[in-house]
Amino acid sequence: MTALSPTVVAAIDDLELAARLVVEGLRTGGHRSPFHGYSTEFRQHRPYRAGDDLKYLDWKLFARSDRLYTRQFRETTNLSVMLVLDTSASMAFPESGVSKSRYAAVITAALAYLVSEQGHAVGLMTMHDGKFAYVPARGGRPHLRALLAQLDRVEPRGTWDPPRTIARGAQLLQRRGVVIAISDFYDAEEETRRELRHVVQRGHDVAMLQLLSPAELQLPFSGQVEIDELETHVRQLVDANAIGDAYRGAVREFLDRCRLHALRDGIDYALITTDMPPEQSLRDYLLRRNRRQAAGHTRSAGAK
């Protein structure tokens, strides 16, 4: 099965159909989803017994009581995944062709479809006009359709507050889960990075899917160009030939910062461009996620 082009997928009005086509492409490609296994919830303490795994000893409790206790956990077979979507005006770029907003909607819908199909809970968190708009993380086909309906109503406009939106999305998960943020990550760079790190520290598995158009990466213009800042509506006339090299260098530095800080903070990172077939973008991200999880399991096994 040939991957559908971004233009074809974005032109499909039915978001559920577009998501299903992308997921079916992943399935026929022999892809094994990373949303599997189990999560753990703390259940209780019990006195330490010889042979217990030392990594589960509660040293803080030992410091208070001078007695050794082991932490016990309950395994659960399903995950909760919160999809946090950037709905700011910058996502409306470009005005012709496949916008970041539509591409992001298809990617988000496909992830929701994939998560729900495997029996996990999935939710959606966005922001409109300074107010949160969200769908709680739940399972089942009716819930998936409600989430996709909410996603289909998303219109990129104004600004958003990524730290607050990400924080609220993570808070709404009932237990440790997965938080996937889909954005160009232009807004509040340092504050967003700090909040993503906090979400990791609270025990969630976090991913950044950074979405840009090829034009944003390359500035493929020449001569005098009028630039319209979509969120502030400030317009300025620039000489594309004069600023081209500096612009591309600044973009590379920005992307390098995003990638390197994500790697440092234990966050999955993927750069996605709107000229890539959505199926390929998701497959590349999910394969990297699988490799990261496998490496983490190997390190855990070696430490025992």
Phi and psi restraints in degrees (value plus and minus 20) as a CYANA .aco file:
   2 THR   PHI     -99.1   -59.1
   2 THR   PSI     114.7   154.7
   3 ALA   PHI     -83.2   -43.2
   3 ALA   PSI     116.3   156.3
   4 LEU   PHI     -94.8   -54.8
   4 LEU   PSI     121.3   161.3
   5 SER   PHI     -89.7   -49.7
   5 SER   PSI     137.1   177.1
   6 PRO   PHI     -76.9   -36.9
   6 PRO   PSI     -57.7   -17.7
   7 THR   PHI     -83.2   -43.2
   7 THR   PSI     -63.5   -23.5
   8 VAL   PHI     -85.9   -45.9
   8 VAL   PSI     -67.6   -27.6
   9 VAL   PHI     -83.0   -43.0
   9 VAL   PSI     -63.9   -23.9
  10 ALA   PHI     -86.3   -46.3
  10 ALA   PSI     -45.5    -5.5
  11 ALA   PHI     -99.5   -59.5
  11 ALA   PSI     -31.3     8.7
  12 ILE   PHI     -95.9   -55.9
  12 ILE   PSI      96.8   136.8
  13 ASP   PHI     -87.3   -47.3
  13 ASP   PSI     -55.3   -15.3
  14 ASP   PHI     -99.9   -59.9
  14 ASP   PSI      85.6   125.6
  15 LEU   PHI     -85.0   -45.0
  15 LEU   PSI     -55.0   -15.0
  16 GLU   PHI     -84.1   -44.1
  16 GLU   PSI     -60.6   -20.6
  17 LEU   PHI     -84.8   -44.8
  17 LEU   PSI     -64.7   -24.7
  18 ALA   PHI     -79.6   -39.6
  18 ALA   PSI     -63.5   -23.5
  19 ALA   PHI     -83.6   -43.6
  19 ALA   PSI     -62.8   -22.8
  20 ARG   PHI     -83.8   -43.8
  20 ARG   PSI     -59.6   -19.6
  21 LEU   PHI     -83.2   -43.2
  21 LEU   PSI     -61.4   -21.4
  22 VAL   PHI     -85.5   -45.5
  22 VAL   PSI     -64.9   -24.9
  23 VAL   PHI     -86.5   -46.5
  23 VAL   PSI     -59.5   -19.5
  24 GLU   PHI     -83.9   -43.9
  24 GLU   PSI     -53.9   -13.9
  25 GLY   PHI     -84.3   -44.3
  25 GLY   PSI     -58.9   -18.9
  26 LEU   PHI     -84.2   -44.2
  26 LEU   PSI     -61.5   -21.5
  27 ARG   PHI     -86.0   -46.0
  27 ARG   PSI     -66.2   -26.2
  28 THR   PHI     -88.6   -48.6
  28 THR   PSI     -40.5    -0.5
  29 GLY   PHI    -101.1   -61.1
  29 GLY   PSI     -15.6    24.4
  30 GLY   PHI      55.7    95.7
  30 GLY   PSI       2.0    42.0
  31 HIS   PHI     -98.2   -58.2
  31 HIS   PSI     115.0   155.0
  32 ARG   PHI    -119.1   -79.1
  32 ARG   PSI     102.4   142.4
  33 SER   PHI     -88.3   -48.3
  33 SER   PSI     127.7   167.7
  34 PRO   PHI    -105.3   -65.3
  34 PRO   PSI     -27.6    12.4
  35 PHE   PHI    -107.0   -67.0
  35 PHE   PSI      55.6    95.6
  36 HIS   PHI    -167.7  -127.7
  36 HIS   PSI    -194.8  -154.8
  37 GLY   PHI      61.8   101.8
  37 GLY   PSI    -170.0  -130.0
  38 TYR   PHI    -159.2  -119.2
  38 TYR   PSI     138.6   178.6
  39 SER   PHI    -130.4   -90.4
  39 SER   PSI     147.8   187.8
  40 THR   PHI    -146.4  -106.4
  40 THR   PSI     125.0   165.0
  41 GLU   PHI    -144.8  -104.8
  41 GLU   PSI     119.1   159.1
  42 PHE   PHI     -84.5   -44.5
  42 PHE   PSI     115.6   155.6
  43 ARG   PHI    -133.1   -93.1
  43 ARG   PSI     -75.2   -35.2
  44 GLN   PHI    -187.0  -147.0
  44 GLN   PSI     150.4   190.4
  45 HIS   PHI    -120.2   -80.2
  45 HIS   PSI     133.5   173.5
  46 ARG   PHI    -165.1  -125.1
  46 ARG   PSI     134.6   174.6
  47 PRO   PHI     -77.4   -37.4
  47 PRO   PSI     122.1   162.1
  48 TYR   PHI     -84.5   -44.5
  48 TYR   PSI     118.3   158.3
  49 ARG   PHI    -143.1  -103.1
  49 ARG   PSI     126.5   166.5
  50 ALA   PHI     -74.2   -34.2
  50 ALA   PSI     112.0   152.0
  51 GLY   PHI      80.6   120.6
  51 GLY   PSI     -34.0     6.0
  52 ASP   PHI     -84.5   -44.5
  52 ASP   PSI     128.0   168.0
  53 ASP   PHI     -85.6   -45.6
  53 ASP   PSI     103.0   143.0
  54 LEU   PHI     -85.5   -45.5
  54 LEU   PSI     -41.9    -1.9
  55 LYS   PHI     -89.2   -49.2
  55 LYS   PSI     -35.8     4.2
  56 TYR   PHI    -115.3   -75.3
  56 TYR   PSI     -15.9    24.1
  57 LEU   PHI     -86.6   -46.6
  57 LEU   PSI     118.3   158.3
  58 ASP   PHI    -115.6   -75.6
  58 ASP   PSI      75.7   115.7
  59 TRP   PHI     -91.2   -51.2
  59 TRP   PSI     -49.2    -9.2
  60 LYS   PHI     -86.1   -46.1
  60 LYS   PSI     -61.7   -21.7
  61 LEU   PHI     -86.3   -46.3
  61 LEU   PSI     -56.0   -16.0
  62 PHE   PHI     -81.9   -41.9
  62 PHE   PSI     -60.7   -20.7
  63 ALA   PHI     -84.4   -44.4
  63 ALA   PSI     -51.4   -11.4
  64 ARG   PHI    -103.4   -63.4
  64 ARG   PSI     -55.0   -15.0
  65 SER   PHI    -131.2   -91.2
  65 SER   PSI     -32.8     7.2
  66 ASP   PHI      40.9    80.9
  66 ASP   PSI       6.8    46.8
  67 ARG   PHI    -153.1  -113.1
  67 ARG   PSI     127.3   167.3
  68 LEU   PHI    -109.1   -69.1
  68 LEU   PSI     108.1   148.1
  69 TYR   PHI    -148.7  -108.7
  69 TYR   PSI     126.0   166.0
  70 THR   PHI    -124.2   -84.2
  70 THR   PSI     116.1   156.1
  71 ARG   PHI    -101.4   -61.4
  71 ARG   PSI     114.4   154.4
  72 GLN   PHI    -132.6   -92.6
  72 GLN   PSI     124.6   164.6
  73 PHE   PHI    -145.0  -105.0
  73 PHE   PSI     134.6   174.6
  74 ARG   PHI    -124.4   -84.4
  74 ARG   PSI     109.8   149.8
  75 GLU   PHI    -106.6   -66.6
  75 GLU   PSI     117.7   157.7
  76 THR   PHI    -143.8  -103.8
  76 THR   PSI     125.2   165.2
  77 THR   PHI    -113.2   -73.2
  77 THR   PSI     -21.8    18.2
  78 ASN   PHI    -143.5  -103.5
  78 ASN   PSI     138.3   178.3
  79 LEU   PHI    -132.1   -92.1
  79 LEU   PSI     141.9   181.9
  80 SER   PHI    -136.8   -96.8
  80 SER   PSI     106.7   146.7
  81 VAL   PHI    -140.5  -100.5
  81 VAL   PSI     107.7   147.7
  82 MET   PHI    -131.5   -91.5
  82 MET   PSI     102.2   142.2
  83 LEU   PHI    -117.2   -77.2
  83 LEU   PSI      98.5   138.5
  84 VAL   PHI    -127.4   -87.4
  84 VAL   PSI      96.9   136.9
  85 LEU   PHI    -134.3   -94.3
  85 LEU   PSI     110.4   150.4
  86 ASP   PHI     -93.1   -53.1
  86 ASP   PSI     101.6   141.6
  87 THR   PHI    -137.4   -97.4
  87 THR   PSI       0.9    40.9
  88 SER   PHI     -93.7   -53.7
  88 SER   PSI     146.3   186.3
  89 ALA   PHI     -83.7   -43.7
  89 ALA   PSI     -46.1    -6.1
  90 SER   PHI     -83.5   -43.5
  90 SER   PSI     -41.2    -1.2
  91 MET   PHI     -94.6   -54.6
  91 MET   PSI     -29.9    10.1
  92 ALA   PHI     -98.1   -58.1
  92 ALA   PSI     -27.0    13.0
  93 PHE   PHI    -100.3   -60.3
  93 PHE   PSI     122.5   162.5
  94 PRO   PHI    -101.7   -61.7
  94 PRO   PSI     142.3   182.3
  95 GLU   PHI     -92.1   -52.1
  95 GLU   PSI     -46.7    -6.7
  96 SER   PHI    -134.4   -94.4
  96 SER   PSI     130.7   170.7
  97 GLY   PHI      63.8   103.8
  97 GLY   PSI    -171.6  -131.6
  98 VAL   PHI    -109.2   -69.2
  98 VAL   PSI      92.8   132.8
  99 SER   PHI     -96.9   -56.9
  99 SER   PSI     137.5   177.5
 100 LYS   PHI     -80.5   -40.5
 100 LYS   PSI     -55.9   -15.9
 101 SER   PHI     -82.5   -42.5
 101 SER   PSI     -67.0   -27.0
 102 ARG   PHI     -88.4   -48.4
 102 ARG   PSI     -60.7   -20.7
 103 TYR   PHI     -82.3   -42.3
 103 TYR   PSI     -63.7   -23.7
 104 ALA   PHI     -82.7   -42.7
 104 ALA   PSI     -58.3   -18.3
 105 ALA   PHI     -82.2   -42.2
 105 ALA   PSI     -62.1   -22.1
 106 VAL   PHI     -85.8   -45.8
 106 VAL   PSI     -64.9   -24.9
 107 ILE   PHI     -81.4   -41.4
 107 ILE   PSI     -65.2   -25.2
 108 THR   PHI     -84.0   -44.0
 108 THR   PSI     -62.9   -22.9
 109 ALA   PHI     -83.2   -43.2
 109 ALA   PSI     -60.6   -20.6
 110 ALA   PHI     -85.9   -45.9
 110 ALA   PSI     -60.2   -20.2
 111 LEU   PHI     -83.1   -43.1
 111 LEU   PSI     -63.7   -23.7
 112 ALA   PHI     -81.2   -41.2
 112 ALA   PSI     -63.0   -23.0
 113 TYR   PHI     -82.3   -42.3
 113 TYR   PSI     -65.3   -25.3
 114 LEU   PHI     -83.5   -43.5
 114 LEU   PSI     -65.7   -25.7
 115 VAL   PHI     -83.6   -43.6
 115 VAL   PSI     -67.1   -27.1
 116 SER   PHI     -85.6   -45.6
 116 SER   PSI     -58.1   -18.1
 117 GLU   PHI     -80.8   -40.8
 117 GLU   PSI     -48.7    -8.7
 118 GLN   PHI    -111.8   -71.8
 118 GLN   PSI     -10.8    29.2
 119 GLY   PHI      65.3   105.3
 119 GLY   PSI      -6.6    33.4
 120 HIS   PHI    -115.6   -75.6
 120 HIS   PSI     148.2   188.2
 121 ALA   PHI    -111.8   -71.8
 121 ALA   PSI     119.2   159.2
 122 VAL   PHI    -156.4  -116.4
 122 VAL   PSI     119.9   159.9
 123 GLY   PHI    -152.3  -112.3
 123 GLY   PSI     150.7   190.7
 124 LEU   PHI    -154.5  -114.5
 124 LEU   PSI     112.9   152.9
 125 MET   PHI    -148.6  -108.6
 125 MET   PSI     103.7   143.7
 126 THR   PHI    -156.3  -116.3
 126 THR   PSI    -199.3  -159.3
 127 MET   PHI    -158.6  -118.6
 127 MET   PSI     112.6   152.6
 128 HIS   PHI    -148.1  -108.1
 128 HIS   PSI     104.0   144.0
 129 ASP   PHI      31.3    71.3
 129 ASP   PSI      21.1    61.1
 130 GLY   PHI      60.8   100.8
 130 GLY   PSI     -19.8    20.2
 131 LYS   PHI    -135.1   -95.1
 131 LYS   PSI     122.1   162.1
 132 PHE   PHI     -90.3   -50.3
 132 PHE   PSI     120.9   160.9
 133 ALA   PHI    -149.5  -109.5
 133 ALA   PSI      97.3   137.3
 134 TYR   PHI    -164.9  -124.9
 134 TYR   PSI     140.5   180.5
 135 VAL   PHI    -142.5  -102.5
 135 VAL   PSI     102.5   142.5
 136 PRO   PHI     -80.7   -40.7
 136 PRO   PSI     135.7   175.7
 137 ALA   PHI     -95.9   -55.9
 137 ALA   PSI      91.9   131.9
 138 ARG   PHI    -163.5  -123.5
 138 ARG   PSI     151.7   191.7
 139 GLY   PHI    -131.0   -91.0
 139 GLY   PSI     154.9   194.9
 140 GLY   PHI      81.3   121.3
 140 GLY   PSI     131.5   171.5
 141 ARG   PHI     -84.7   -44.7
 141 ARG   PSI     -63.1   -23.1
 142 PRO   PHI     -78.9   -38.9
 142 PRO   PSI     -59.8   -19.8
 143 HIS   PHI     -85.4   -45.4
 143 HIS   PSI     -62.0   -22.0
 144 LEU   PHI     -78.5   -38.5
 144 LEU   PSI     -63.2   -23.2
 145 ARG   PHI     -85.7   -45.7
 145 ARG   PSI     -55.7   -15.7
 146 ALA   PHI     -85.7   -45.7
 146 ALA   PSI     -59.8   -19.8
 147 LEU   PHI     -84.9   -44.9
 147 LEU   PSI     -64.6   -24.6
 148 LEU   PHI     -85.1   -45.1
 148 LEU   PSI     -54.4   -14.4
 149 ALA   PHI     -85.0   -45.0
 149 ALA   PSI     -61.3   -21.3
 150 GLN   PHI     -84.8   -44.8
 150 GLN   PSI     -62.0   -22.0
 151 LEU   PHI     -83.6   -43.6
 151 LEU   PSI     -56.4   -16.4
 152 ASP   PHI     -88.9   -48.9
 152 ASP   PSI     -40.3    -0.3
 153 ARG   PHI    -107.9   -67.9
 153 ARG   PSI     -25.2    14.8
 154 VAL   PHI     -85.7   -45.7
 154 VAL   PSI     110.0   150.0
 155 GLU   PHI    -146.9  -106.9
 155 GLU   PSI     105.6   145.6
 156 PRO   PHI     -91.7   -51.7
 156 PRO   PSI      99.3   139.3
 157 ARG   PHI    -180.8  -140.8
 157 ARG   PSI     133.3   173.3
 158 GLY   PHI      42.7    82.7
 158 GLY   PSI    -172.5  -132.5
 159 THR   PHI    -134.1   -94.1
 159 THR   PSI     149.5   189.5
 160 TRP   PHI    -157.1  -117.1
 160 TRP   PSI     146.5   186.5
 161 ASP   PHI    -133.9   -93.9
 161 ASP   PSI      69.6   109.6
 162 PRO   PHI     -80.1   -40.1
 162 PRO   PSI     -61.4   -21.4
 163 PRO   PHI     -80.3   -40.3
 163 PRO   PSI     -64.5   -24.5
 164 ARG   PHI     -86.2   -46.2
 164 ARG   PSI     -61.3   -21.3
 165 THR   PHI     -87.4   -47.4
 165 THR   PSI     -63.5   -23.5
 166 ILE   PHI     -84.8   -44.8
 166 ILE   PSI     -64.0   -24.0
 167 ALA   PHI     -81.3   -41.3
 167 ALA   PSI     -64.2   -24.2
 168 ARG   PHI     -87.5   -47.5
 168 ARG   PSI     -59.8   -19.8
 169 GLY   PHI     -80.1   -40.1
 169 GLY   PSI     -62.3   -22.3
 170 ALA   PHI     -87.0   -47.0
 170 ALA   PSI     -58.5   -18.5
 171 GLN   PHI     -83.7   -43.7
 171 GLN   PSI     -51.0   -11.0
 172 LEU   PHI     -97.4   -57.4
 172 LEU   PSI     -32.1     7.9
 173 LEU   PHI     -91.2   -51.2
 173 LEU   PSI     114.1   154.1
 174 GLN   PHI     -93.4   -53.4
 174 GLN   PSI     -40.8    -0.8
 175 ARG   PHI    -172.3  -132.3
 175 ARG   PSI    -197.9  -157.9
 176 ARG   PHI     -77.9   -37.9
 176 ARG   PSI     113.4   153.4
 177 GLY   PHI    -171.6  -131.6
 177 GLY   PSI    -172.5  -132.5
 178 VAL   PHI    -136.8   -96.8
 178 VAL   PSI     110.8   150.8
 179 VAL   PHI    -138.0   -98.0
 179 VAL   PSI      98.9   138.9
 180 ILE   PHI    -137.4   -97.4
 180 ILE   PSI      96.4   136.4
 181 ALA   PHI    -120.9   -80.9
 181 ALA   PSI     107.2   147.2
 182 ILE   PHI    -134.8   -94.8
 182 ILE   PSI      95.7   135.7
 183 SER   PHI    -187.0  -147.0
 183 SER   PSI     146.8   186.8
 184 ASP   PHI    -104.1   -64.1
 184 ASP   PSI     -33.5     6.5
 185 PHE   PHI      39.7    79.7
 185 PHE   PSI      14.5    54.5
 186 TYR   PHI     -98.0   -58.0
 186 TYR   PSI     -51.5   -11.5
 187 ASP   PHI    -105.9   -65.9
 187 ASP   PSI     119.4   159.4
 188 ALA   PHI      24.1    64.1
 188 ALA   PSI      38.2    78.2
 189 GLU   PHI     -75.5   -35.5
 189 GLU   PSI     -73.7   -33.7
 190 GLU   PHI     -87.6   -47.6
 190 GLU   PSI     -61.7   -21.7
 191 GLU   PHI     -85.8   -45.8
 191 GLU   PSI     -58.3   -18.3
 192 THR   PHI     -85.9   -45.9
 192 THR   PSI     -63.5   -23.5
 193 ARG   PHI     -79.8   -39.8
 193 ARG   PSI     -61.6   -21.6
 194 ARG   PHI     -85.4   -45.4
 194 ARG   PSI     -60.8   -20.8
 195 GLU   PHI     -89.2   -49.2
 195 GLU   PSI     -59.8   -19.8
 196 LEU   PHI     -79.8   -39.8
 196 LEU   PSI     -59.4   -19.4
 197 ARG   PHI     -84.6   -44.6
 197 ARG   PSI     -60.2   -20.2
 198 HIS   PHI     -81.9   -41.9
 198 HIS   PSI     -59.7   -19.7
 199 VAL   PHI     -84.5   -44.5
 199 VAL   PSI     -58.8   -18.8
 200 VAL   PHI     -82.6   -42.6
 200 VAL   PSI     -63.8   -23.8
 201 GLN   PHI     -84.8   -44.8
 201 GLN   PSI     -44.0    -4.0
 202 ARG   PHI    -103.2   -63.2
 202 ARG   PSI     -15.6    24.4
 203 GLY   PHI      80.5   120.5
 203 GLY   PSI     -18.7    21.3
 204 HIS   PHI    -104.4   -64.4
 204 HIS   PSI     133.2   173.2
 205 ASP   PHI    -109.1   -69.1
 205 ASP   PSI     101.5   141.5
 206 VAL   PHI    -139.7   -99.7
 206 VAL   PSI     121.5   161.5
 207 ALA   PHI    -154.1  -114.1
 207 ALA   PSI     122.7   162.7
 208 MET   PHI    -132.5   -92.5
 208 MET   PSI      98.2   138.2
 209 LEU   PHI    -126.6   -86.6
 209 LEU   PSI      83.0   123.0
 210 GLN   PHI    -111.8   -71.8
 210 GLN   PSI      98.6   138.6
 211 LEU   PHI    -131.9   -91.9
 211 LEU   PSI     102.3   142.3
 212 LEU   PHI    -156.0  -116.0
 212 LEU   PSI     139.2   179.2
 213 SER   PHI    -114.3   -74.3
 213 SER   PSI     135.0   175.0
 214 PRO   PHI     -76.4   -36.4
 214 PRO   PSI     -54.4   -14.4
 215 ALA   PHI     -83.9   -43.9
 215 ALA   PSI     -54.8   -14.8
 216 GLU   PHI     -88.4   -48.4
 216 GLU   PSI     -50.5   -10.5
 217 LEU   PHI     -97.5   -57.5
 217 LEU   PSI     -56.2   -16.2
 218 GLN   PHI    -131.7   -91.7
 218 GLN   PSI     -39.1     0.9
 219 LEU   PHI      29.7    69.7
 219 LEU   PSI      45.7    85.7
 220 PRO   PHI    -102.0   -62.0
 220 PRO   PSI      33.6    73.6
 221 PHE   PHI    -145.8  -105.8
 221 PHE   PSI     145.1   185.1
 222 SER   PHI    -159.8  -119.8
 222 SER   PSI     136.5   176.5
 223 GLY   PHI      54.0    94.0
 223 GLY   PSI    -178.8  -138.8
 224 GLN   PHI     -97.0   -57.0
 224 GLN   PSI     105.0   145.0
 225 VAL   PHI    -149.1  -109.1
 225 VAL   PSI     113.8   153.8
 226 GLU   PHI    -111.8   -71.8
 226 GLU   PSI     101.7   141.7
 227 ILE   PHI    -122.9   -82.9
 227 ILE   PSI     107.5   147.5
 228 ASP   PHI    -129.8   -89.8
 228 ASP   PSI      92.9   132.9
 229 GLU   PHI     -94.9   -54.9
 229 GLU   PSI      93.3   133.3
 230 LEU   PHI     -85.9   -45.9
 230 LEU   PSI     -48.2    -8.2
 231 GLU   PHI    -109.6   -69.6
 231 GLU   PSI     -52.8   -12.8
 232 THR   PHI    -122.8   -82.8
 232 THR   PSI     -33.3     6.7
 233 HIS   PHI      43.0    83.0
 233 HIS   PSI       1.9    41.9
 234 VAL   PHI    -102.0   -62.0
 234 VAL   PSI     109.2   149.2
 235 ARG   PHI    -132.2   -92.2
 235 ARG   PSI     122.0   162.0
 236 GLN   PHI    -167.2  -127.2
 236 GLN   PSI     128.4   168.4
 237 LEU   PHI    -116.0   -76.0
 237 LEU   PSI     106.1   146.1
 238 VAL   PHI    -149.7  -109.7
 238 VAL   PSI     138.7   178.7
 239 ASP   PHI    -115.0   -75.0
 239 ASP   PSI      85.1   125.1
 240 ALA   PHI     -81.2   -41.2
 240 ALA   PSI     -54.8   -14.8
 241 ASN   PHI     -86.0   -46.0
 241 ASN   PSI     -57.5   -17.5
 242 ALA   PHI     -95.0   -55.0
 242 ALA   PSI     -55.1   -15.1
 243 ILE   PHI    -120.3   -80.3
 243 ILE   PSI     -23.8    16.2
 244 GLY   PHI     -74.5   -34.5
 244 GLY   PSI     -72.1   -32.1
 245 ASP   PHI     -84.5   -44.5
 245 ASP   PSI     -63.2   -23.2
 246 ALA   PHI     -85.0   -45.0
 246 ALA   PSI     -59.3   -19.3
 247 TYR   PHI     -82.9   -42.9
 247 TYR   PSI     -69.5   -29.5
 248 ARG   PHI     -83.6   -43.6
 248 ARG   PSI     -55.7   -15.7
 249 GLY   PHI     -85.4   -45.4
 249 GLY   PSI     -60.3   -20.3
 250 ALA   PHI     -85.8   -45.8
 250 ALA   PSI     -58.5   -18.5
 251 VAL   PHI     -84.4   -44.4
 251 VAL   PSI     -63.2   -23.2
 252 ARG   PHI     -80.3   -40.3
 252 ARG   PSI     -62.6   -22.6
 253 GLU   PHI     -84.4   -44.4
 253 GLU   PSI     -60.8   -20.8
 254 PHE   PHI     -82.0   -42.0
 254 PHE   PSI     -66.9   -26.9
 255 LEU   PHI     -86.8   -46.8
 255 LEU   PSI     -58.4   -18.4
 256 ASP   PHI     -82.5   -42.5
 256 ASP   PSI     -60.4   -20.4
 257 ARG   PHI     -81.3   -41.3
 257 ARG   PSI     -66.4   -26.4
 258 CYS   PHI     -80.1   -40.1
 258 CYS   PSI     -66.4   -26.4
 259 ARG   PHI     -87.7   -47.7
 259 ARG   PSI     -66.6   -26.6
 260 LEU   PHI     -88.4   -48.4
 260 LEU   PSI     -59.1   -19.1
 261 HIS   PHI     -88.8   -48.8
 261 HIS   PSI     -56.4   -16.4
 262 ALA   PHI     -82.8   -42.8
 262 ALA   PSI     -64.9   -24.9
 263 LEU   PHI     -80.9   -40.9
 263 LEU   PSI     -63.4   -23.4
 264 ARG   PHI     -82.5   -42.5
 264 ARG   PSI     -57.4   -17.4
 265 ASP   PHI    -111.6   -71.6
 265 ASP   PSI     -14.4    25.6
 266 GLY   PHI      55.2    95.2
 266 GLY   PSI      12.6    52.6
 267 ILE   PHI    -129.6   -89.6
 267 ILE   PSI     113.2   153.2
 268 ASP   PHI     -84.0   -44.0
 268 ASP   PSI     116.8   156.8
 269 TYR   PHI    -153.6  -113.6
 269 TYR   PSI     118.1   158.1
 270 ALA   PHI    -164.3  -124.3
 270 ALA   PSI     112.5   152.5
 271 LEU   PHI    -114.8   -74.8
 271 LEU   PSI     103.4   143.4
 272 ILE   PHI    -141.6  -101.6
 272 ILE   PSI     113.6   153.6
 273 THR   PHI    -133.7   -93.7
 273 THR   PSI     129.7   169.7
 274 THR   PHI     -94.9   -54.9
 274 THR   PSI     -21.1    18.9
 275 ASP   PHI    -113.6   -73.6
 275 ASP   PSI     -21.4    18.6
 276 MET   PHI    -110.1   -70.1
 276 MET   PSI     120.2   160.2
 277 PRO   PHI     -76.4   -36.4
 277 PRO   PSI     112.0   152.0
 278 PRO   PHI     -73.1   -33.1
 278 PRO   PSI     -57.5   -17.5
 279 GLU   PHI     -80.2   -40.2
 279 GLU   PSI     -63.4   -23.4
 280 GLN   PHI     -85.9   -45.9
 280 GLN   PSI     -61.6   -21.6
 281 SER   PHI     -79.3   -39.3
 281 SER   PSI     -66.7   -26.7
 282 LEU   PHI     -87.6   -47.6
 282 LEU   PSI     -61.0   -21.0
 283 ARG   PHI     -80.8   -40.8
 283 ARG   PSI     -65.3   -25.3
 284 ASP   PHI     -81.3   -41.3
 284 ASP   PSI     -63.6   -23.6
 285 TYR   PHI     -84.2   -44.2
 285 TYR   PSI     -66.5   -26.5
 286 LEU   PHI     -88.6   -48.6
 286 LEU   PSI     -54.3   -14.3
 287 LEU   PHI     -86.3   -46.3
 287 LEU   PSI     -60.8   -20.8
 288 ARG   PHI     -83.3   -43.3
 288 ARG   PSI     -59.4   -19.4
 289 ARG   PHI     -84.0   -44.0
 289 ARG   PSI     -62.2   -22.2
 290 ASN   PHI     -80.9   -40.9
 290 ASN   PSI     -63.4   -23.4
 291 ARG   PHI     -84.0   -44.0
 291 ARG   PSI     -60.2   -20.2
 292 ARG   PHI     -84.4   -44.4
 292 ARG   PSI     -63.4   -23.4
 293 GLN   PHI     -84.8   -44.8
 293 GLN   PSI     -61.0   -21.0
 294 ALA   PHI     -83.7   -43.7
 294 ALA   PSI     -60.7   -20.7
 295 ALA   PHI     -84.7   -44.7
 295 ALA   PSI     -58.6   -18.6
 296 GLY   PHI     -85.2   -45.2
 296 GLY   PSI     -61.0   -21.0
 297 HIS   PHI     -85.3   -45.3
 297 HIS   PSI     -58.4   -18.4
 298 THR   PHI     -84.1   -44.1
 298 THR   PSI     -62.3   -22.3
 299 ARG   PHI     -85.0   -45.0
 299 ARG   PSI     -59.8   -19.8
 300 SER   PHI     -84.1   -44.1
 300 SER   PSI     -62.6   -22.6
 301 ALA   PHI     -85.7   -45.7
 301 ALA   PSI     -58.3   -18.3
 302 GLY   PHI     -89.9   -49.9
 302 GLY   PSI     -42.9    -2.9
 303 ALA   PHI    -103.2   -63.2
 303 ALA   PSI     -33.3     6.7
